[in-house]
Amino acid sequence: METQQQRPLMMGRRRFVALAGGAISLLAFGGVGCAPSSPKTADTGLAPSYTAGTYSATAMGKKGDVVVEADFSDSRIEAVRVTPELETKRIADAAINQLTAQIVDCQTLQLDTVSGATLTSMAILGAMEDCVAQAGGDVKALKDAPGPEASAATEKLEADLVVVGAGASGMAAAVRAAQLGANVVVFEKNGNFGGNMLVSGGVLTYINAPEELRQQNNDGYQNYLETTLATVSDNYDVSPETVDLIRKQAKEWYDAGHTTTFNSLEWNTISNMIGQGGGTWEGTLAYSAGSIPLVEWLTELGIQWSPLFPIGGYPWPEYAAPTSASNGEGYCIAFDEEMERVPGTIDILFQTPAGEIIMENGKVMGIKGSCVDGTTYEVLGSHGVVFATGGYSGGPDLLIERDQEWGFKDMPRIPTTNASGHEGDGHRLIMGIGGTMFDFTPNCMLCIMNAQDSSIEGLIGGNGPLVNLQGQRVVNETGSRNDICRAIMDADGAVLYRISDKNGSGYAREDYMGESEESMVKYQRVYRENTLEELAEAIGADKAALVATIEDFNRHAESSETDDLGRSLYSASDVIKEPPFYACPNTWGTHISLDGISTNPETYAVISTTGEEIPGLYAIGELAGLNGVNCMYYGLDLANQMFEA
């Protein structure tokens, strides 16, 4: 019988190799079949026996229930179907596609979880055990039955470009290079592409957004603009001349009759410096500037944009996300579609982390890595190797080693918003051949991580007040991310609750995060009650104090007056008066490693300990300190430099 692992590599403009998953139409596997033995009933040694029929079971995944339905004959598992209620689709599909095929083909539950989708994998296998038990089968025998047979093959490939990491910047580099006719091979540690943009909301700076996508200006936004410009030169690398320029730009915008919020490259640069807590004017300006051609390119790929909104620690409404899907899935959909049209090719080696940099006479020639199925891939790239493996915010060792402020070494657990696998593997490989890392201010933390599931996907409340269990506000909710994170760390249980009402419960509810209100209430990612007193009781907060806090907050929100915590920025939806009322439990997490591998900022070539470029080696994205979904620009720019003309 031909198993899914034995199907030949499918050729075409894009090719997905080695246990691919997700919303991908071409599936090819690494050439291994099942181990040549069948499970036996534990007590008798006989072949499996089931009561034929269809059985279903449910287990908790990362974000919600995962439902498994299995068809049994009297002697084997005939089919397995999985419905993930809330799992991130592209991540969950990798586990679903691989595990359902392996369960049926190999008649076993002795299977590895899928890289990047561990909790979904565990839910599928756990629910499948329940189905087997319902069918009268021997669960232990199936868990002892051999899994897929490991491959000992070595595949040697050649490409124009080798990319390590299939996240935002890596995929942008691969897709743009293929648009320009290049043949690209991508090594990816997880079972899907997309990386952190699948769990970060997928928001992108849209400086030149059209009028219809901008928010209406109001006194709160106007006060924030003026207050920020009055003090920014005292605290950041911003010259008085730049402040004067922005004032002139804003005046011209509103004098021209615009009623929506102003923006410019210079103003966005200030927003980024405040949000990340520092940086040089020149470097931050270059980062902001890259978002302009990036949005233009993504729009050419067919992406349509949401109305603009603020995000935690960045209160100016200048961010957008694709409307085609939640989180960063919209970018992946656009890349899927574009990969069908490009003149070049893209081979993605899923679940195949880079393990070695191939060098010859001091020049980087390619990458060697082993797939989870046992196949070793040695890939040479004629134009070089691009590392785009992300930051290290999910890697405790590097976090502790490079911590400048947060005290990570004294923490029993360091929570992170990052997708699985962002642990600093790329940093170590590059430093192992003489690359270096630069230092920066403390790592960027995120102050809007849901305390129930350590994600930012189940959040509501916009810029509503954050209260502790004493019912008090303790921080300016429109201040810097770092200030808000410190306040959360100091709170009972390291949680502050974002309070909102029917009107302010959020830009993030289903607009780009994708989860419904009812689902968030079901899994207690948000609490919903008809009175503030009932809401306080639901979260265990002081009732009288919470009511008094919200009354005081409303007075300032309605008048746009600066409060005792220094907040002056409000919008009409921030006022909390109309039931139902909501409390969303917010905690902190490591989000972005702002330092990274040292590179030539113009060419992205990696700099060695001697100060020279390492021939053939490039680094982009958060690995090189270039973070956020905006980092796709660096992949776009690098591919243009390599393959245009």
Salt bridges, closest charged atoms under 4 A:
ASP65 OD2 - LYS522 NZ 3.64
GLU69 OE1 - ARG81 NH2 2.76
ASP71 OD2 - ARG81 NH1 2.83
GLU78 OE2 - ARG76 NE 3.65
GLU85 OE1 - LYS522 NZ 3.66
ASP93 OD2 - LYS89 NZ 2.85
GLU129 OE2 - LYS143 NZ 3.44
ASP144 OD2 - LYS140 NZ 2.74
GLU211 OE1 - HIS258 ND1 2.95
ASP244 OD1 - ARG247 NH1 3.71
ASP255 OD2 - LYS251 NZ 2.61
GLU329 OE1 - ARG90 NE 2.99
ASP336 OD1 - ARG14 NH1 2.99
ASP336 OD2 - ARG90 NH2 2.79
GLU338 OE1 - ARG341 NH2 2.54
GLU340 OE2 - ARG14 NH2 2.76
ASP347 OD1 - ARG15 NE 2.47
GLU378 OE2 - LYS368 NZ 3.84
GLU405 OE2 - ARG486 NH2 1.95
ASP410 OD1 - LYS409 NZ 3.46
GLU423 OE1 - LYS189 NZ 3.50
ASP425 OD2 - LYS189 NZ 2.64
ASP425 OD1 - ARG428 NH1 3.93
ASP439 OD1 - ARG402 NH2 2.79
ASP453 OD2 - LYS63 NZ 2.71
ASP453 OD2 - ARG525 NH1 3.30
GLU477 OE1 - ARG473 NH2 2.80
GLU477 OE1 - ARG567 NH1 3.05
ASP483 OD1 - ARG486 NH1 3.23
GLU515 OE1 - LYS63 NZ 3.99
GLU515 OE2 - ARG525 NH2 2.84
GLU517 OE1 - ARG509 NH1 1.95
GLU517 OE2 - ARG528 NH1 2.71
GLU518 OE2 - ARG528 NH1 2.68
GLU537 OE1 - LYS543 NZ 3.56
ASP552 OD1 - ARG555 NH2 3.03
ASP552 OD2 - HIS556 ND1 3.79
GLU558 OE2 - LYS577 NZ 2.74
ASP563 OD2 - ARG473 NH1 2.98
ASP574 OD2 - ARG567 NH2 3.16
GLU578 OE2 - LYS502 NZ 3.82
ASP595 OD2 - ARG402 NE 2.61
GLU644 OE2 - ARG176 NH2 3.50
